[in-house]
Amino acid sequence: MAIHIPRGWELPESAATAEALVLNRRAAMLGAGVGLLAPGLARAQGAAPTEAAGMMAPPINGKYPPGRPTTPEREATTYNNFYEFGTDKGIYRPAQALPTRPWRVKVDGLVEAPREFDMDDLLKLMPLEQRVYRHRCVEAWSMVVPWTGFQLSALLAQVKPLSRAKYVRFESAALPGVMPGLRQSWYPWPYIEGCTIEEAANELSFMVVGAYGKELPKQMGAPLRVHFPWKYGFKHGKSLVKISLTDQRPKGLWEAIQASEYGFWANVNPEVSHPRWSQASERVLGSGERVPTLMWNGYGEQVAGLYTGLTRERLFA
Ligand code: MTE
């Protein structure tokens, strides 16, 4: 029996564009969009400041200029994919129910020193910095976000990977009490994603704990997500509870559902179309502009070398 799995990226482009324009118009009417918050966000920000909140504006690492203006915060935080909370882009509202403290993340598997970190301890242990990265979704929209976080390599150094470890598997939280999307049982929850150990060790691979100089909004994957700026956004697991080193290639949630469309590597390449649409250009959130997509999302200098010799792999899907 064929199961129809509704996916946000099945939206016709015209519908998605219209939504972005509506958001833009509303922002313009209210005055430039800076500092404007949707109702759910305003409530979330009314919460008492935490110690973590004071750590979210470390210096910006200027080594990775994004080459494009930063997306207005309001646009980036009200247009999200987080299927545990629903399939539409407005999940910032239900996502406010996610409890992000206390939060523990296990780092285990093929390592010398497996550990479970309390989130606040982890923040004190890691070398926090800000990086302004381009973020390209497989659905052909993009944004530029100032993330706060630390290199994934710094976290892995804490647990000392064994030489047998070939891959890193990222597991997101699955909390049925607050995540209505988990009732959609045709998705193989929890949300899993993965990368190779070489990709994890790359200088660009970043563990994200904040955005726009503040704690990471829940809808963006608080309190901890991963970001590989040269890969399509579905590789960036949100609200992580477990990071495991393994010798087995992890199968991501989307790959498990539709391997012909969503593969393991998912590197951005404008010349390799998705089976149902072109990846040659992207809609820039917040501006309504459409711009050409760049090979490796513009990060070839740092990552192209990771893939030499992998001629048999489907690197771009
Ligand atoms: N992580 C989890 N746990 N659940 C999800 O549904 N969606 C992915 C990724 N990480 C997703 C996830 C997809 S498809 C994208 S494009 C990015 O998150 C979106 O990140 P953003 O909402 O911060 O832009």
Boltz pocket constraint, residues with backbone or C-beta under 6 A from the ligand:
constraints:
  - pocket:
      binder: B
      contacts: [[A, 76], [A, 79], [A, 80], [A, 81], [A, 82], [A, 83], [A, 84], [A, 135], [A, 136], [A, 137], [A, 138], [A, 172], [A, 173], [A, 191], [A, 219], [A, 220], [A, 221], [A, 232], [A, 233], [A, 234], [A, 235], [A, 236], [A, 237], [A, 238], [A, 239]]
      max_distance: 6.0
